[in-house]
Amino acid sequence: MTQLGDDGVSNAGQISVELSEDEALVLFDWLARFNERKDVDLADQAVGRILWDIE
């Protein structure tokens, strides 16, 4: 079953996360600092890609 968002567009395979402005700022700051690090050792390259894409 395909779910439609409020605008009538399919959002299959997507989720939404609601954050306060403060929470969003902290998450963005953490992602930005994480992506600047050169010594990050992730077990899976896909995890790094997802974190980079979120920023």
PDB file of N, CA, C and O in Angstrom:
ATOM      1  N   MET A   1       0.843  -1.177   0.000  1.00  0.00           N
ATOM      2  CA  MET A   1       0.000   0.000   0.000  1.00  0.00           C
ATOM      3  C   MET A   1       0.891   1.244   0.000  1.00  0.00           C
ATOM      4  O   MET A   1       1.780   1.374   0.842  1.00  0.00           O
ATOM      5  N   THR A   2       0.658   2.136  -0.922  1.00  0.00           N
ATOM      6  CA  THR A   2       1.420   3.368  -1.019  1.00  0.00           C
ATOM      7  C   THR A   2       0.776   4.446  -0.162  1.00  0.00           C
ATOM      8  O   THR A   2      -0.424   4.703  -0.254  1.00  0.00           O
ATOM      9  N   GLN A   3       1.592   5.066   0.669  1.00  0.00           N
ATOM     10  CA  GLN A   3       1.079   6.155   1.492  1.00  0.00           C
ATOM     11  C   GLN A   3       1.319   7.465   0.782  1.00  0.00           C
ATOM     12  O   GLN A   3       2.349   7.659   0.138  1.00  0.00           O
ATOM     13  N   LEU A   4       0.361   8.361   0.904  1.00  0.00           N
ATOM     14  CA  LEU A   4       0.496   9.680   0.316  1.00  0.00           C
ATOM     15  C   LEU A   4       0.697  10.706   1.415  1.00  0.00           C
ATOM     16  O   LEU A   4       0.064  10.637   2.468  1.00  0.00           O
ATOM     17  N   GLY A   5       1.573  11.648   1.164  1.00  0.00           N
ATOM     18  CA  GLY A   5       1.784  12.728   2.115  1.00  0.00           C
ATOM     19  C   GLY A   5       0.625  13.713   2.059  1.00  0.00           C
ATOM     20  O   GLY A   5      -0.331  13.527   1.306  1.00  0.00           O
ATOM     21  N   ASP A   6       0.723  14.746   2.854  1.00  0.00           N
ATOM     22  CA  ASP A   6      -0.325  15.768   2.908  1.00  0.00           C
ATOM     23  C   ASP A   6      -0.551  16.435   1.558  1.00  0.00           C
ATOM     24  O   ASP A   6      -1.643  16.929   1.277  1.00  0.00           O
ATOM     25  N   ASP A   7       0.492  16.445   0.721  1.00  0.00           N
ATOM     26  CA  ASP A   7       0.369  17.087  -0.584  1.00  0.00           C
ATOM     27  C   ASP A   7      -0.074  16.119  -1.674  1.00  0.00           C
ATOM     28  O   ASP A   7      -0.116  16.485  -2.848  1.00  0.00           O
ATOM     29  N   GLY A   8      -0.405  14.878  -1.292  1.00  0.00           N
ATOM     30  CA  GLY A   8      -0.875  13.885  -2.248  1.00  0.00           C
ATOM     31  C   GLY A   8       0.222  13.179  -3.016  1.00  0.00           C
ATOM     32  O   GLY A   8      -0.062  12.382  -3.910  1.00  0.00           O
ATOM     33  N   VAL A   9       1.467  13.457  -2.682  1.00  0.00           N
ATOM     34  CA  VAL A   9       2.612  12.842  -3.356  1.00  0.00           C
ATOM     35  C   VAL A   9       3.047  11.614  -2.567  1.00  0.00           C
ATOM     36  O   VAL A   9       3.060  11.632  -1.336  1.00  0.00           O
ATOM     37  N   SER A  10       3.400  10.551  -3.276  1.00  0.00           N
ATOM     38  CA  SER A  10       3.846   9.323  -2.624  1.00  0.00           C
ATOM     39  C   SER A  10       5.115   9.578  -1.829  1.00  0.00           C
ATOM     40  O   SER A  10       6.044  10.227  -2.310  1.00  0.00           O
ATOM     41  N   ASN A  11       5.144   9.060  -0.606  1.00  0.00           N
ATOM     42  CA  ASN A  11       6.351   9.162   0.213  1.00  0.00           C
ATOM     43  C   ASN A  11       6.836   7.774   0.595  1.00  0.00           C
ATOM     44  O   ASN A  11       7.406   7.584   1.669  1.00  0.00           O
ATOM     45  N   ALA A  12       6.612   6.806  -0.284  1.00  0.00           N
ATOM     46  CA  ALA A  12       7.041   5.432  -0.034  1.00  0.00           C
ATOM     47  C   ALA A  12       8.550   5.388   0.161  1.00  0.00           C
ATOM     48  O   ALA A  12       9.302   5.981  -0.612  1.00  0.00           O
ATOM     49  N   GLY A  13       8.980   4.692   1.184  1.00  0.00           N
ATOM     50  CA  GLY A  13      10.402   4.544   1.453  1.00  0.00           C
ATOM     51  C   GLY A  13      11.020   5.725   2.177  1.00  0.00           C
ATOM     52  O   GLY A  13      12.241   5.779   2.325  1.00  0.00           O
ATOM     53  N   GLN A  14      10.225   6.657   2.623  1.00  0.00           N
ATOM     54  CA  GLN A  14      10.749   7.815   3.334  1.00  0.00           C
ATOM     55  C   GLN A  14      10.101   7.915   4.703  1.00  0.00           C
ATOM     56  O   GLN A  14       8.977   7.458   4.910  1.00  0.00           O
ATOM     57  N   ILE A  15      10.826   8.517   5.632  1.00  0.00           N
ATOM     58  CA  ILE A  15      10.262   8.796   6.948  1.00  0.00           C
ATOM     59  C   ILE A  15      10.500  10.263   7.260  1.00  0.00           C
ATOM     60  O   ILE A  15      11.370  10.901   6.666  1.00  0.00           O
ATOM     61  N   SER A  16       9.743  10.780   8.171  1.00  0.00           N
ATOM     62  CA  SER A  16       9.925  12.156   8.623  1.00  0.00           C
ATOM     63  C   SER A  16      10.247  12.141  10.104  1.00  0.00           C
ATOM     64  O   SER A  16       9.711  11.337  10.867  1.00  0.00           O
ATOM     65  N   VAL A  17      11.125  13.039  10.493  1.00  0.00           N
ATOM     66  CA  VAL A  17      11.500  13.192  11.895  1.00  0.00           C
ATOM     67  C   VAL A  17      11.198  14.630  12.274  1.00  0.00           C
ATOM     68  O   VAL A  17      11.655  15.566  11.618  1.00  0.00           O
ATOM     69  N   GLU A  18      10.433  14.795  13.326  1.00  0.00           N
ATOM     70  CA  GLU A  18      10.119  16.138  13.793  1.00  0.00           C
ATOM     71  C   GLU A  18      11.071  16.509  14.916  1.00  0.00           C
ATOM     72  O   GLU A  18      11.215  15.782  15.898  1.00  0.00           O
ATOM     73  N   LEU A  19      11.721  17.663  14.749  1.00  0.00           N
ATOM     74  CA  LEU A  19      12.674  18.167  15.737  1.00  0.00           C
ATOM     75  C   LEU A  19      12.326  19.606  16.073  1.00  0.00           C
ATOM     76  O   LEU A  19      11.797  20.344  15.242  1.00  0.00           O
ATOM     77  N   SER A  20      12.628  19.991  17.298  1.00  0.00           N
ATOM     78  CA  SER A  20      12.512  21.406  17.641  1.00  0.00           C
ATOM     79  C   SER A  20      13.646  22.140  16.920  1.00  0.00           C
ATOM     80  O   SER A  20      14.568  21.509  16.403  1.00  0.00           O
ATOM     81  N   GLU A  21      13.576  23.456  16.888  1.00  0.00           N
ATOM     82  CA  GLU A  21      14.654  24.219  16.254  1.00  0.00           C
ATOM     83  C   GLU A  21      15.984  23.967  16.953  1.00  0.00           C
ATOM     84  O   GLU A  21      17.018  23.845  16.296  1.00  0.00           O
ATOM     85  N   ASP A  22      15.963  23.889  18.282  1.00  0.00           N
ATOM     86  CA  ASP A  22      17.193  23.624  19.029  1.00  0.00           C
ATOM     87  C   ASP A  22      17.752  22.243  18.703  1.00  0.00           C
ATOM     88  O   ASP A  22      18.957  22.095  18.499  1.00  0.00           O
ATOM     89  N   GLU A  23      16.889  21.236  18.652  1.00  0.00           N
ATOM     90  CA  GLU A  23      17.325  19.873  18.335  1.00  0.00           C
ATOM     91  C   GLU A  23      17.900  19.807  16.932  1.00  0.00           C
ATOM     92  O   GLU A  23      18.919  19.153  16.708  1.00  0.00           O
ATOM     93  N   ALA A  24      17.256  20.479  15.985  1.00  0.00           N
ATOM     94  CA  ALA A  24      17.736  20.480  14.596  1.00  0.00           C
ATOM     95  C   ALA A  24      19.112  21.135  14.507  1.00  0.00           C
ATOM     96  O   ALA A  24      19.981  20.658  13.777  1.00  0.00           O
ATOM     97  N   LEU A  25      19.309  22.218  15.242  1.00  0.00           N
ATOM     98  CA  LEU A  25      20.597  22.902  15.235  1.00  0.00           C
ATOM     99  C   LEU A  25      21.695  22.016  15.804  1.00  0.00           C
ATOM    100  O   LEU A  25      22.791  21.950  15.249  1.00  0.00           O
ATOM    101  N   VAL A  26      21.408  21.338  16.903  1.00  0.00           N
ATOM    102  CA  VAL A  26      22.397  20.441  17.513  1.00  0.00           C
ATOM    103  C   VAL A  26      22.721  19.283  16.564  1.00  0.00           C
ATOM    104  O   VAL A  26      23.887  18.922  16.406  1.00  0.00           O
ATOM    105  N   LEU A  27      21.702  18.703  15.938  1.00  0.00           N
ATOM    106  CA  LEU A  27      21.932  17.607  14.997  1.00  0.00           C
ATOM    107  C   LEU A  27      22.761  18.079  13.816  1.00  0.00           C
ATOM    108  O   LEU A  27      23.707  17.400  13.417  1.00  0.00           O
ATOM    109  N   PHE A  28      22.426  19.229  13.250  1.00  0.00           N
ATOM    110  CA  PHE A  28      23.191  19.754  12.122  1.00  0.00           C
ATOM    111  C   PHE A  28      24.640  20.006  12.509  1.00  0.00           C
ATOM    112  O   PHE A  28      25.555  19.658  11.763  1.00  0.00           O
ATOM    113  N   ASP A  29      24.853  20.615  13.681  1.00  0.00           N
ATOM    114  CA  ASP A  29      26.206  20.894  14.141  1.00  0.00           C
ATOM    115  C   ASP A  29      27.005  19.603  14.299  1.00  0.00           C
ATOM    116  O   ASP A  29      28.166  19.529  13.897  1.00  0.00           O
ATOM    117  N   TRP A  30      26.373  18.586  14.889  1.00  0.00           N
ATOM    118  CA  TRP A  30      27.060  17.302  15.070  1.00  0.00           C
ATOM    119  C   TRP A  30      27.406  16.673  13.719  1.00  0.00           C
ATOM    120  O   TRP A  30      28.516  16.176  13.533  1.00  0.00           O
ATOM    121  N   LEU A  31      26.461  16.693  12.779  1.00  0.00           N
ATOM    122  CA  LEU A  31      26.722  16.124  11.457  1.00  0.00           C
ATOM    123  C   LEU A  31      27.844  16.872  10.746  1.00  0.00           C
ATOM    124  O   LEU A  31      28.702  16.254  10.116  1.00  0.00           O
ATOM    125  N   ALA A  32      27.839  18.189  10.842  1.00  0.00           N
ATOM    126  CA  ALA A  32      28.883  18.978  10.191  1.00  0.00           C
ATOM    127  C   ALA A  32      30.256  18.650  10.766  1.00  0.00           C
ATOM    128  O   ALA A  32      31.219  18.472  10.021  1.00  0.00           O
ATOM    129  N   ARG A  33      30.346  18.568  12.106  1.00  0.00           N
ATOM    130  CA  ARG A  33      31.630  18.227  12.733  1.00  0.00           C
ATOM    131  C   ARG A  33      32.042  16.804  12.386  1.00  0.00           C
ATOM    132  O   ARG A  33      33.221  16.543  12.151  1.00  0.00           O
ATOM    133  N   PHE A  34      31.090  15.886  12.352  1.00  0.00           N
ATOM    134  CA  PHE A  34      31.378  14.497  12.006  1.00  0.00           C
ATOM    135  C   PHE A  34      31.949  14.410  10.593  1.00  0.00           C
ATOM    136  O   PHE A  34      32.923  13.696  10.356  1.00  0.00           O
ATOM    137  N   ASN A  35      31.348  15.129   9.666  1.00  0.00           N
ATOM    138  CA  ASN A  35      31.776  15.075   8.266  1.00  0.00           C
ATOM    139  C   ASN A  35      33.120  15.735   8.032  1.00  0.00           C
ATOM    140  O   ASN A  35      33.770  15.455   7.024  1.00  0.00           O
ATOM    141  N   GLU A  36      33.558  16.608   8.937  1.00  0.00           N
ATOM    142  CA  GLU A  36      34.861  17.263   8.806  1.00  0.00           C
ATOM    143  C   GLU A  36      36.001  16.388   9.309  1.00  0.00           C
ATOM    144  O   GLU A  36      37.160  16.633   8.972  1.00  0.00           O
ATOM    145  N   ARG A  37      35.694  15.383  10.101  1.00  0.00           N
ATOM    146  CA  ARG A  37      36.736  14.526  10.680  1.00  0.00           C
ATOM    147  C   ARG A  37      37.365  13.645   9.611  1.00  0.00           C
ATOM    148  O   ARG A  37      36.683  13.144   8.717  1.00  0.00           O
ATOM    149  N   LYS A  38      38.660  13.468   9.715  1.00  0.00           N
ATOM    150  CA  LYS A  38      39.398  12.619   8.770  1.00  0.00           C
ATOM    151  C   LYS A  38      39.635  11.223   9.333  1.00  0.00           C
ATOM    152  O   LYS A  38      39.947  10.298   8.584  1.00  0.00           O
ATOM    153  N   ASP A  39      39.488  11.063  10.653  1.00  0.00           N
ATOM    154  CA  ASP A  39      39.839   9.805  11.309  1.00  0.00           C
ATOM    155  C   ASP A  39      38.629   8.931  11.637  1.00  0.00           C
ATOM    156  O   ASP A  39      38.720   8.045  12.488  1.00  0.00           O
ATOM    157  N   VAL A  40      37.522   9.167  10.984  1.00  0.00           N
ATOM    158  CA  VAL A  40      36.321   8.386  11.261  1.00  0.00           C
ATOM    159  C   VAL A  40      36.458   7.011  10.620  1.00  0.00           C
ATOM    160  O   VAL A  40      36.762   6.896   9.433  1.00  0.00           O
ATOM    161  N   ASP A  41      36.231   5.977  11.412  1.00  0.00           N
ATOM    162  CA  ASP A  41      36.318   4.607  10.917  1.00  0.00           C
ATOM    163  C   ASP A  41      34.940   3.960  11.038  1.00  0.00           C
ATOM    164  O   ASP A  41      34.557   3.488  12.109  1.00  0.00           O
ATOM    165  N   LEU A  42      34.210   3.946   9.942  1.00  0.00           N
ATOM    166  CA  LEU A  42      32.882   3.350   9.941  1.00  0.00           C
ATOM    167  C   LEU A  42      32.965   1.919   9.432  1.00  0.00           C
ATOM    168  O   LEU A  42      33.713   1.621   8.500  1.00  0.00           O
ATOM    169  N   ALA A  43      32.200   1.052  10.046  1.00  0.00           N
ATOM    170  CA  ALA A  43      32.195  -0.350   9.644  1.00  0.00           C
ATOM    171  C   ALA A  43      31.576  -0.510   8.257  1.00  0.00           C
ATOM    172  O   ALA A  43      31.880  -1.473   7.553  1.00  0.00           O
ATOM    173  N   ASP A  44      30.726   0.408   7.865  1.00  0.00           N
ATOM    174  CA  ASP A  44      30.018   0.299   6.597  1.00  0.00           C
ATOM    175  C   ASP A  44      30.050   1.654   5.899  1.00  0.00           C
ATOM    176  O   ASP A  44      29.661   2.659   6.494  1.00  0.00           O
ATOM    177  N   GLN A  45      30.501   1.699   4.658  1.00  0.00           N
ATOM    178  CA  GLN A  45      30.566   2.953   3.916  1.00  0.00           C
ATOM    179  C   GLN A  45      29.188   3.573   3.734  1.00  0.00           C
ATOM    180  O   GLN A  45      29.073   4.793   3.624  1.00  0.00           O
ATOM    181  N   ALA A  46      28.143   2.755   3.701  1.00  0.00           N
ATOM    182  CA  ALA A  46      26.790   3.267   3.526  1.00  0.00           C
ATOM    183  C   ALA A  46      26.394   4.167   4.693  1.00  0.00           C
ATOM    184  O   ALA A  46      25.671   5.146   4.505  1.00  0.00           O
ATOM    185  N   VAL A  47      26.858   3.845   5.885  1.00  0.00           N
ATOM    186  CA  VAL A  47      26.546   4.669   7.060  1.00  0.00           C
ATOM    187  C   VAL A  47      27.146   6.059   6.869  1.00  0.00           C
ATOM    188  O   VAL A  47      26.474   7.065   7.098  1.00  0.00           O
ATOM    189  N   GLY A  48      28.385   6.117   6.458  1.00  0.00           N
ATOM    190  CA  GLY A  48      29.033   7.402   6.217  1.00  0.00           C
ATOM    191  C   GLY A  48      28.323   8.196   5.135  1.00  0.00           C
ATOM    192  O   GLY A  48      28.154   9.409   5.251  1.00  0.00           O
ATOM    193  N   ARG A  49      27.916   7.512   4.097  1.00  0.00           N
ATOM    194  CA  ARG A  49      27.214   8.194   3.002  1.00  0.00           C
ATOM    195  C   ARG A  49      25.885   8.781   3.482  1.00  0.00           C
ATOM    196  O   ARG A  49      25.547   9.914   3.140  1.00  0.00           O
ATOM    197  N   ILE A  50      25.146   8.024   4.262  1.00  0.00           N
ATOM    198  CA  ILE A  50      23.864   8.511   4.781  1.00  0.00           C
ATOM    199  C   ILE A  50      24.079   9.733   5.667  1.00  0.00           C
ATOM    200  O   ILE A  50      23.365  10.726   5.532  1.00  0.00           O
ATOM    201  N   LEU A  51      25.054   9.670   6.569  1.00  0.00           N
ATOM    202  CA  LEU A  51      25.329  10.813   7.443  1.00  0.00           C
ATOM    203  C   LEU A  51      25.766  12.026   6.647  1.00  0.00           C
ATOM    204  O   LEU A  51      25.379  13.147   6.974  1.00  0.00           O
ATOM    205  N   TRP A  52      26.565  11.825   5.607  1.00  0.00           N
ATOM    206  CA  TRP A  52      27.007  12.932   4.764  1.00  0.00           C
ATOM    207  C   TRP A  52      25.820  13.515   4.011  1.00  0.00           C
ATOM    208  O   TRP A  52      25.697  14.736   3.911  1.00  0.00           O
ATOM    209  N   ASP A  53      24.945  12.667   3.479  1.00  0.00           N
ATOM    210  CA  ASP A  53      23.773  13.138   2.729  1.00  0.00           C
ATOM    211  C   ASP A  53      22.806  13.906   3.614  1.00  0.00           C
ATOM    212  O   ASP A  53      22.191  14.871   3.161  1.00  0.00           O
ATOM    213  N   ILE A  54      22.661  13.494   4.871  1.00  0.00           N
ATOM    214  CA  ILE A  54      21.740  14.180   5.784  1.00  0.00           C
ATOM    215  C   ILE A  54      22.185  15.614   6.008  1.00  0.00           C
ATOM    216  O   ILE A  54      21.356  16.520   6.094  1.00  0.00           O
ATOM    217  N   GLU A  55      23.506  15.823   6.102  1.00  0.00           N
ATOM    218  CA  GLU A  55      23.990  17.166   6.346  1.00  0.00           C
ATOM    219  C   GLU A  55      23.627  18.024   5.171  1.00  0.00           C
ATOM    220  O   GLU A  55      23.939  19.215   5.156  1.00  0.00           O
TER     221      GLU A  55
END
